[in-house]
Amino acid sequence: MTTFNNLSSILVPLVGLVFPAIAMASLFLHIKKKKKRLFRYRYDTAKSYLFFFSRLRP
């Protein structure tokens, strides 16, 4: 019976602090990785356009 009374004092901080911290950190890393991939795509696309248009000049 004592373990059930102490269980809430363990689960409340776990659910209130640890789980949201893990969720926010993983979401931050996911967004950062996605932005990096998007920037790399835009940079490569712009670089290929510049290369193409620089070859059109006589």
mmJSON file of the N, C-alpha and C atoms, coordinates in Angstrom:
{"data_MODEL":{"atom_site":{
"group_PDB":["ATOM","ATOM","ATOM","ATOM","ATOM","ATOM","ATOM","ATOM","ATOM","ATOM","ATOM","ATOM","ATOM","ATOM","ATOM","ATOM","ATOM","ATOM","ATOM","ATOM","ATOM","ATOM","ATOM","ATOM","ATOM","ATOM","ATOM","ATOM","ATOM","ATOM","ATOM","ATOM","ATOM","ATOM","ATOM","ATOM","ATOM","ATOM","ATOM","ATOM","ATOM","ATOM","ATOM","ATOM","ATOM","ATOM","ATOM","ATOM","ATOM","ATOM","ATOM","ATOM","ATOM","ATOM","ATOM","ATOM","ATOM","ATOM","ATOM","ATOM","ATOM","ATOM","ATOM","ATOM","ATOM","ATOM","ATOM","ATOM","ATOM","ATOM","ATOM","ATOM","ATOM","ATOM","ATOM","ATOM","ATOM","ATOM","ATOM","ATOM","ATOM","ATOM","ATOM","ATOM","ATOM","ATOM","ATOM","ATOM","ATOM","ATOM","ATOM","ATOM","ATOM","ATOM","ATOM","ATOM","ATOM","ATOM","ATOM","ATOM","ATOM","ATOM","ATOM","ATOM","ATOM","ATOM","ATOM","ATOM","ATOM","ATOM","ATOM","ATOM","ATOM","ATOM","ATOM","ATOM","ATOM","ATOM","ATOM","ATOM","ATOM","ATOM","ATOM","ATOM","ATOM","ATOM","ATOM","ATOM","ATOM","ATOM","ATOM","ATOM","ATOM","ATOM","ATOM","ATOM","ATOM","ATOM","ATOM","ATOM","ATOM","ATOM","ATOM","ATOM","ATOM","ATOM","ATOM","ATOM","ATOM","ATOM","ATOM","ATOM","ATOM","ATOM","ATOM","ATOM","ATOM","ATOM","ATOM","ATOM","ATOM","ATOM","ATOM","ATOM","ATOM","ATOM","ATOM","ATOM","ATOM","ATOM","ATOM","ATOM","ATOM","ATOM"],
"id":[1,2,3,4,5,6,7,8,9,10,11,12,13,14,15,16,17,18,19,20,21,22,23,24,25,26,27,28,29,30,31,32,33,34,35,36,37,38,39,40,41,42,43,44,45,46,47,48,49,50,51,52,53,54,55,56,57,58,59,60,61,62,63,64,65,66,67,68,69,70,71,72,73,74,75,76,77,78,79,80,81,82,83,84,85,86,87,88,89,90,91,92,93,94,95,96,97,98,99,100,101,102,103,104,105,106,107,108,109,110,111,112,113,114,115,116,117,118,119,120,121,122,123,124,125,126,127,128,129,130,131,132,133,134,135,136,137,138,139,140,141,142,143,144,145,146,147,148,149,150,151,152,153,154,155,156,157,158,159,160,161,162,163,164,165,166,167,168,169,170,171,172,173,174],
"type_symbol":["N","C","C","N","C","C","N","C","C","N","C","C","N","C","C","N","C","C","N","C","C","N","C","C","N","C","C","N","C","C","N","C","C","N","C","C","N","C","C","N","C","C","N","C","C","N","C","C","N","C","C","N","C","C","N","C","C","N","C","C","N","C","C","N","C","C","N","C","C","N","C","C","N","C","C","N","C","C","N","C","C","N","C","C","N","C","C","N","C","C","N","C","C","N","C","C","N","C","C","N","C","C","N","C","C","N","C","C","N","C","C","N","C","C","N","C","C","N","C","C","N","C","C","N","C","C","N","C","C","N","C","C","N","C","C","N","C","C","N","C","C","N","C","C","N","C","C","N","C","C","N","C","C","N","C","C","N","C","C","N","C","C","N","C","C","N","C","C","N","C","C","N","C","C"],
"label_atom_id":["N","CA","C","N","CA","C","N","CA","C","N","CA","C","N","CA","C","N","CA","C","N","CA","C","N","CA","C","N","CA","C","N","CA","C","N","CA","C","N","CA","C","N","CA","C","N","CA","C","N","CA","C","N","CA","C","N","CA","C","N","CA","C","N","CA","C","N","CA","C","N","CA","C","N","CA","C","N","CA","C","N","CA","C","N","CA","C","N","CA","C","N","CA","C","N","CA","C","N","CA","C","N","CA","C","N","CA","C","N","CA","C","N","CA","C","N","CA","C","N","CA","C","N","CA","C","N","CA","C","N","CA","C","N","CA","C","N","CA","C","N","CA","C","N","CA","C","N","CA","C","N","CA","C","N","CA","C","N","CA","C","N","CA","C","N","CA","C","N","CA","C","N","CA","C","N","CA","C","N","CA","C","N","CA","C","N","CA","C","N","CA","C","N","CA","C","N","CA","C","N","CA","C"],
"label_alt_id":[null,null,null,null,null,null,null,null,null,null,null,null,null,null,null,null,null,null,null,null,null,null,null,null,null,null,null,null,null,null,null,null,null,null,null,null,null,null,null,null,null,null,null,null,null,null,null,null,null,null,null,null,null,null,null,null,null,null,null,null,null,null,null,null,null,null,null,null,null,null,null,null,null,null,null,null,null,null,null,null,null,null,null,null,null,null,null,null,null,null,null,null,null,null,null,null,null,null,null,null,null,null,null,null,null,null,null,null,null,null,null,null,null,null,null,null,null,null,null,null,null,null,null,null,null,null,null,null,null,null,null,null,null,null,null,null,null,null,null,null,null,null,null,null,null,null,null,null,null,null,null,null,null,null,null,null,null,null,null,null,null,null,null,null,null,null,null,null,null,null,null,null,null,null],
"label_comp_id":["MET","MET","MET","THR","THR","THR","THR","THR","THR","PHE","PHE","PHE","ASN","ASN","ASN","ASN","ASN","ASN","LEU","LEU","LEU","SER","SER","SER","SER","SER","SER","ILE","ILE","ILE","LEU","LEU","LEU","VAL","VAL","VAL","PRO","PRO","PRO","LEU","LEU","LEU","VAL","VAL","VAL","GLY","GLY","GLY","LEU","LEU","LEU","VAL","VAL","VAL","PHE","PHE","PHE","PRO","PRO","PRO","ALA","ALA","ALA","ILE","ILE","ILE","ALA","ALA","ALA","MET","MET","MET","ALA","ALA","ALA","SER","SER","SER","LEU","LEU","LEU","PHE","PHE","PHE","LEU","LEU","LEU","HIS","HIS","HIS","ILE","ILE","ILE","LYS","LYS","LYS","LYS","LYS","LYS","LYS","LYS","LYS","LYS","LYS","LYS","LYS","LYS","LYS","ARG","ARG","ARG","LEU","LEU","LEU","PHE","PHE","PHE","ARG","ARG","ARG","TYR","TYR","TYR","ARG","ARG","ARG","TYR","TYR","TYR","ASP","ASP","ASP","THR","THR","THR","ALA","ALA","ALA","LYS","LYS","LYS","SER","SER","SER","TYR","TYR","TYR","LEU","LEU","LEU","PHE","PHE","PHE","PHE","PHE","PHE","PHE","PHE","PHE","SER","SER","SER","ARG","ARG","ARG","LEU","LEU","LEU","ARG","ARG","ARG","PRO","PRO","PRO"],
"label_asym_id":["A","A","A","A","A","A","A","A","A","A","A","A","A","A","A","A","A","A","A","A","A","A","A","A","A","A","A","A","A","A","A","A","A","A","A","A","A","A","A","A","A","A","A","A","A","A","A","A","A","A","A","A","A","A","A","A","A","A","A","A","A","A","A","A","A","A","A","A","A","A","A","A","A","A","A","A","A","A","A","A","A","A","A","A","A","A","A","A","A","A","A","A","A","A","A","A","A","A","A","A","A","A","A","A","A","A","A","A","A","A","A","A","A","A","A","A","A","A","A","A","A","A","A","A","A","A","A","A","A","A","A","A","A","A","A","A","A","A","A","A","A","A","A","A","A","A","A","A","A","A","A","A","A","A","A","A","A","A","A","A","A","A","A","A","A","A","A","A","A","A","A","A","A","A"],
"label_entity_id":["1","1","1","1","1","1","1","1","1","1","1","1","1","1","1","1","1","1","1","1","1","1","1","1","1","1","1","1","1","1","1","1","1","1","1","1","1","1","1","1","1","1","1","1","1","1","1","1","1","1","1","1","1","1","1","1","1","1","1","1","1","1","1","1","1","1","1","1","1","1","1","1","1","1","1","1","1","1","1","1","1","1","1","1","1","1","1","1","1","1","1","1","1","1","1","1","1","1","1","1","1","1","1","1","1","1","1","1","1","1","1","1","1","1","1","1","1","1","1","1","1","1","1","1","1","1","1","1","1","1","1","1","1","1","1","1","1","1","1","1","1","1","1","1","1","1","1","1","1","1","1","1","1","1","1","1","1","1","1","1","1","1","1","1","1","1","1","1","1","1","1","1","1","1"],
"label_seq_id":[1,1,1,2,2,2,3,3,3,4,4,4,5,5,5,6,6,6,7,7,7,8,8,8,9,9,9,10,10,10,11,11,11,12,12,12,13,13,13,14,14,14,15,15,15,16,16,16,17,17,17,18,18,18,19,19,19,20,20,20,21,21,21,22,22,22,23,23,23,24,24,24,25,25,25,26,26,26,27,27,27,28,28,28,29,29,29,30,30,30,31,31,31,32,32,32,33,33,33,34,34,34,35,35,35,36,36,36,37,37,37,38,38,38,39,39,39,40,40,40,41,41,41,42,42,42,43,43,43,44,44,44,45,45,45,46,46,46,47,47,47,48,48,48,49,49,49,50,50,50,51,51,51,52,52,52,53,53,53,54,54,54,55,55,55,56,56,56,57,57,57,58,58,58],
"pdbx_PDB_ins_code":[null,null,null,null,null,null,null,null,null,null,null,null,null,null,null,null,null,null,null,null,null,null,null,null,null,null,null,null,null,null,null,null,null,null,null,null,null,null,null,null,null,null,null,null,null,null,null,null,null,null,null,null,null,null,null,null,null,null,null,null,null,null,null,null,null,null,null,null,null,null,null,null,null,null,null,null,null,null,null,null,null,null,null,null,null,null,null,null,null,null,null,null,null,null,null,null,null,null,null,null,null,null,null,null,null,null,null,null,null,null,null,null,null,null,null,null,null,null,null,null,null,null,null,null,null,null,null,null,null,null,null,null,null,null,null,null,null,null,null,null,null,null,null,null,null,null,null,null,null,null,null,null,null,null,null,null,null,null,null,null,null,null,null,null,null,null,null,null,null,null,null,null,null,null],
"Cartn_x":[0.816,0.0,0.86,2.002,2.88,3.451,3.699,4.26,3.263,1.981,0.98,0.867,1.072,1.029,2.245,3.377,4.583,4.639,3.838,3.864,3.428,2.467,2.013,3.084,3.886,4.947,6.08,6.123,7.117,6.541,5.297,4.705,4.351,3.969,3.571,4.738,5.914,7.032,7.486,7.373,7.776,6.897,5.602,4.671,4.682,4.875,4.809,6.082,7.238,8.506,9.338,9.48,10.404,9.825,8.606,8.008,7.888,7.416,7.393,8.786,9.777,11.142,11.665,11.398,11.825,11.088,9.8,9.017,9.494,9.769,10.23,11.616,12.491,13.839,13.799,12.986,12.911,12.255,11.258,10.635,11.608,12.396,13.401,14.42,14.904,15.892,15.292,14.033,13.367,13.223,12.794,12.627,13.97,14.987,16.309,16.85,16.642,17.102,16.339,15.038,14.227,14.616,14.899,15.326,16.67,17.555,18.873,18.745,17.881,17.665,17.026,16.079,15.419,16.402,17.258,18.24,19.234,19.647,20.59,19.964,18.675,17.987,17.919,17.576,17.498,18.864,19.903,21.252,21.711,21.477,21.873,21.094,19.808,18.993,19.471,19.74,20.218,21.584,22.43,23.758,23.665,22.754,22.619,22.05,21.11,20.595,21.697,22.513,23.602,24.586,24.874,25.786,25.187,23.891,23.232,23.223,22.834,22.743,24.114,25.129,26.463,26.989,26.502,26.93,26.212,25.122,24.379,25.036,25.845,26.49,27.523,27.624,28.598,30.031],
"Cartn_y":[-1.198,0.0,1.263,1.171,2.333,2.655,1.64,1.892,2.608,2.325,3.02,4.489,4.79,6.187,6.948,6.3,6.956,7.002,6.211,6.155,7.478,8.133,9.409,10.488,10.429,11.426,11.199,10.054,9.777,10.091,9.722,9.878,11.325,12.12,13.499,14.316,14.321,15.053,14.435,13.117,12.452,12.893,12.892,13.283,14.796,15.562,17.011,17.671,17.053,17.69,16.901,15.62,14.824,14.546,14.087,13.79,15.03,16.175,17.365,17.822,17.668,18.059,17.183,15.893,14.98,15.307,15.591,15.912,17.211,18.233,19.509,19.383,18.616,18.44,17.679,16.632,15.868,16.685,17.49,18.348,19.417,19.981,20.973,20.368,19.167,18.526,18.167,17.741,17.399,18.635,19.746,20.978,21.488,21.402,21.87,21.047,19.731,18.87,19.171,19.424,19.711,21.047,22.064,23.36,23.247,22.447,22.276,21.627,20.627,19.949,20.893,21.721,22.671,23.722,24.222,25.226,24.635,23.388,22.754,22.592,22.241,22.102,23.447,24.5,25.829,26.284,26.014,26.425,25.678,24.375,23.599,24.027,24.321,24.756,26.104,27.033,28.351,28.237,27.37,27.201,26.618,25.681,25.101,26.121,26.982,28.028,29.012,29.394,30.326,29.71,28.435,27.765,27.719,27.424,27.336,28.692,29.75,31.067,31.67,31.275,31.794,31.193,30.032,29.406,29.976,30.713,31.268,32.514,33.164,34.392,34.063,34.913,34.624,34.897],
"Cartn_z":[0.0,0.0,0.0,0.616,0.668,-0.702,-1.505,-2.83,-3.726,-3.585,-4.393,-4.0,-2.733,-2.299,-2.808,-2.9,-3.39,-4.907,-5.565,-7.02,-7.642,-7.045,-7.605,-7.473,-6.427,-6.27,-7.262,-7.884,-8.926,-10.303,-10.538,-11.866,-12.209,-11.23,-11.52,-12.072,-11.44,-12.056,-13.373,-13.472,-14.708,-15.867,-15.66,-16.718,-16.925,-15.874,-15.986,-16.46,-16.221,-16.567,-17.566,-17.338,-18.156,-19.537,-19.627,-20.932,-21.823,-21.304,-22.167,-22.595,-21.719,-22.087,-23.219,-23.153,-24.221,-25.514,-25.416,-26.612,-27.255,-26.449,-27.012,-27.632,-26.99,-27.536,-28.854,-28.917,-30.166,-31.278,-30.952,-31.956,-32.447,-31.542,-31.924,-32.884,-32.569,-33.44,-34.795,-34.803,-36.059,-36.949,-36.367,-37.145,-37.639,-36.799,-37.199,-38.368,-38.322,-39.412,-40.694,-40.572,-41.749,-42.374,-41.551,-42.078,-42.774,-42.218,-42.823,-44.193,-44.29,-45.566,-46.581,-46.14,-47.03,-47.517,-46.622,-47.022,-48.016,-47.781,-48.699,-50.075,-50.144,-51.428,-52.145,-51.409,-52.033,-52.514,-51.737,-52.116,-53.364,-53.422,-54.594,-55.829,-55.666,-56.794,-57.314,-56.403,-56.821,-57.481,-56.972,-57.545,-58.95,-59.172,-60.503,-61.495,-61.032,-61.913,-62.294,-61.324,-61.619,-62.603,-62.442,-63.362,-64.767,-64.86,-66.155,-66.858,-66.126,-66.749,-67.042,-66.313,-66.618,-67.92,-68.322,-69.568,-70.787,-70.59,-71.715,-72.291,-71.512,-71.999,-73.072,-74.073,-75.148,-74.742],
"occupancy":[1.0,1.0,1.0,1.0,1.0,1.0,1.0,1.0,1.0,1.0,1.0,1.0,1.0,1.0,1.0,1.0,1.0,1.0,1.0,1.0,1.0,1.0,1.0,1.0,1.0,1.0,1.0,1.0,1.0,1.0,1.0,1.0,1.0,1.0,1.0,1.0,1.0,1.0,1.0,1.0,1.0,1.0,1.0,1.0,1.0,1.0,1.0,1.0,1.0,1.0,1.0,1.0,1.0,1.0,1.0,1.0,1.0,1.0,1.0,1.0,1.0,1.0,1.0,1.0,1.0,1.0,1.0,1.0,1.0,1.0,1.0,1.0,1.0,1.0,1.0,1.0,1.0,1.0,1.0,1.0,1.0,1.0,1.0,1.0,1.0,1.0,1.0,1.0,1.0,1.0,1.0,1.0,1.0,1.0,1.0,1.0,1.0,1.0,1.0,1.0,1.0,1.0,1.0,1.0,1.0,1.0,1.0,1.0,1.0,1.0,1.0,1.0,1.0,1.0,1.0,1.0,1.0,1.0,1.0,1.0,1.0,1.0,1.0,1.0,1.0,1.0,1.0,1.0,1.0,1.0,1.0,1.0,1.0,1.0,1.0,1.0,1.0,1.0,1.0,1.0,1.0,1.0,1.0,1.0,1.0,1.0,1.0,1.0,1.0,1.0,1.0,1.0,1.0,1.0,1.0,1.0,1.0,1.0,1.0,1.0,1.0,1.0,1.0,1.0,1.0,1.0,1.0,1.0,1.0,1.0,1.0,1.0,1.0,1.0],
"B_iso_or_equiv":[0.0,0.0,0.0,0.0,0.0,0.0,0.0,0.0,0.0,0.0,0.0,0.0,0.0,0.0,0.0,0.0,0.0,0.0,0.0,0.0,0.0,0.0,0.0,0.0,0.0,0.0,0.0,0.0,0.0,0.0,0.0,0.0,0.0,0.0,0.0,0.0,0.0,0.0,0.0,0.0,0.0,0.0,0.0,0.0,0.0,0.0,0.0,0.0,0.0,0.0,0.0,0.0,0.0,0.0,0.0,0.0,0.0,0.0,0.0,0.0,0.0,0.0,0.0,0.0,0.0,0.0,0.0,0.0,0.0,0.0,0.0,0.0,0.0,0.0,0.0,0.0,0.0,0.0,0.0,0.0,0.0,0.0,0.0,0.0,0.0,0.0,0.0,0.0,0.0,0.0,0.0,0.0,0.0,0.0,0.0,0.0,0.0,0.0,0.0,0.0,0.0,0.0,0.0,0.0,0.0,0.0,0.0,0.0,0.0,0.0,0.0,0.0,0.0,0.0,0.0,0.0,0.0,0.0,0.0,0.0,0.0,0.0,0.0,0.0,0.0,0.0,0.0,0.0,0.0,0.0,0.0,0.0,0.0,0.0,0.0,0.0,0.0,0.0,0.0,0.0,0.0,0.0,0.0,0.0,0.0,0.0,0.0,0.0,0.0,0.0,0.0,0.0,0.0,0.0,0.0,0.0,0.0,0.0,0.0,0.0,0.0,0.0,0.0,0.0,0.0,0.0,0.0,0.0,0.0,0.0,0.0,0.0,0.0,0.0],
"pdbx_formal_charge":[null,null,null,null,null,null,null,null,null,null,null,null,null,null,null,null,null,null,null,null,null,null,null,null,null,null,null,null,null,null,null,null,null,null,null,null,null,null,null,null,null,null,null,null,null,null,null,null,null,null,null,null,null,null,null,null,null,null,null,null,null,null,null,null,null,null,null,null,null,null,null,null,null,null,null,null,null,null,null,null,null,null,null,null,null,null,null,null,null,null,null,null,null,null,null,null,null,null,null,null,null,null,null,null,null,null,null,null,null,null,null,null,null,null,null,null,null,null,null,null,null,null,null,null,null,null,null,null,null,null,null,null,null,null,null,null,null,null,null,null,null,null,null,null,null,null,null,null,null,null,null,null,null,null,null,null,null,null,null,null,null,null,null,null,null,null,null,null,null,null,null,null,null,null],
"auth_seq_id":[1,1,1,2,2,2,3,3,3,4,4,4,5,5,5,6,6,6,7,7,7,8,8,8,9,9,9,10,10,10,11,11,11,12,12,12,13,13,13,14,14,14,15,15,15,16,16,16,17,17,17,18,18,18,19,19,19,20,20,20,21,21,21,22,22,22,23,23,23,24,24,24,25,25,25,26,26,26,27,27,27,28,28,28,29,29,29,30,30,30,31,31,31,32,32,32,33,33,33,34,34,34,35,35,35,36,36,36,37,37,37,38,38,38,39,39,39,40,40,40,41,41,41,42,42,42,43,43,43,44,44,44,45,45,45,46,46,46,47,47,47,48,48,48,49,49,49,50,50,50,51,51,51,52,52,52,53,53,53,54,54,54,55,55,55,56,56,56,57,57,57,58,58,58],
"auth_comp_id":["MET","MET","MET","THR","THR","THR","THR","THR","THR","PHE","PHE","PHE","ASN","ASN","ASN","ASN","ASN","ASN","LEU","LEU","LEU","SER","SER","SER","SER","SER","SER","ILE","ILE","ILE","LEU","LEU","LEU","VAL","VAL","VAL","PRO","PRO","PRO","LEU","LEU","LEU","VAL","VAL","VAL","GLY","GLY","GLY","LEU","LEU","LEU","VAL","VAL","VAL","PHE","PHE","PHE","PRO","PRO","PRO","ALA","ALA","ALA","ILE","ILE","ILE","ALA","ALA","ALA","MET","MET","MET","ALA","ALA","ALA","SER","SER","SER","LEU","LEU","LEU","PHE","PHE","PHE","LEU","LEU","LEU","HIS","HIS","HIS","ILE","ILE","ILE","LYS","LYS","LYS","LYS","LYS","LYS","LYS","LYS","LYS","LYS","LYS","LYS","LYS","LYS","LYS","ARG","ARG","ARG","LEU","LEU","LEU","PHE","PHE","PHE","ARG","ARG","ARG","TYR","TYR","TYR","ARG","ARG","ARG","TYR","TYR","TYR","ASP","ASP","ASP","THR","THR","THR","ALA","ALA","ALA","LYS","LYS","LYS","SER","SER","SER","TYR","TYR","TYR","LEU","LEU","LEU","PHE","PHE","PHE","PHE","PHE","PHE","PHE","PHE","PHE","SER","SER","SER","ARG","ARG","ARG","LEU","LEU","LEU","ARG","ARG","ARG","PRO","PRO","PRO"],
"auth_asym_id":["A","A","A","A","A","A","A","A","A","A","A","A","A","A","A","A","A","A","A","A","A","A","A","A","A","A","A","A","A","A","A","A","A","A","A","A","A","A","A","A","A","A","A","A","A","A","A","A","A","A","A","A","A","A","A","A","A","A","A","A","A","A","A","A","A","A","A","A","A","A","A","A","A","A","A","A","A","A","A","A","A","A","A","A","A","A","A","A","A","A","A","A","A","A","A","A","A","A","A","A","A","A","A","A","A","A","A","A","A","A","A","A","A","A","A","A","A","A","A","A","A","A","A","A","A","A","A","A","A","A","A","A","A","A","A","A","A","A","A","A","A","A","A","A","A","A","A","A","A","A","A","A","A","A","A","A","A","A","A","A","A","A","A","A","A","A","A","A","A","A","A","A","A","A"],
"auth_atom_id":["N","CA","C","N","CA","C","N","CA","C","N","CA","C","N","CA","C","N","CA","C","N","CA","C","N","CA","C","N","CA","C","N","CA","C","N","CA","C","N","CA","C","N","CA","C","N","CA","C","N","CA","C","N","CA","C","N","CA","C","N","CA","C","N","CA","C","N","CA","C","N","CA","C","N","CA","C","N","CA","C","N","CA","C","N","CA","C","N","CA","C","N","CA","C","N","CA","C","N","CA","C","N","CA","C","N","CA","C","N","CA","C","N","CA","C","N","CA","C","N","CA","C","N","CA","C","N","CA","C","N","CA","C","N","CA","C","N","CA","C","N","CA","C","N","CA","C","N","CA","C","N","CA","C","N","CA","C","N","CA","C","N","CA","C","N","CA","C","N","CA","C","N","CA","C","N","CA","C","N","CA","C","N","CA","C","N","CA","C","N","CA","C","N","CA","C","N","CA","C","N","CA","C"],
"pdbx_PDB_model_num":[1,1,1,1,1,1,1,1,1,1,1,1,1,1,1,1,1,1,1,1,1,1,1,1,1,1,1,1,1,1,1,1,1,1,1,1,1,1,1,1,1,1,1,1,1,1,1,1,1,1,1,1,1,1,1,1,1,1,1,1,1,1,1,1,1,1,1,1,1,1,1,1,1,1,1,1,1,1,1,1,1,1,1,1,1,1,1,1,1,1,1,1,1,1,1,1,1,1,1,1,1,1,1,1,1,1,1,1,1,1,1,1,1,1,1,1,1,1,1,1,1,1,1,1,1,1,1,1,1,1,1,1,1,1,1,1,1,1,1,1,1,1,1,1,1,1,1,1,1,1,1,1,1,1,1,1,1,1,1,1,1,1,1,1,1,1,1,1,1,1,1,1,1,1]
}}}
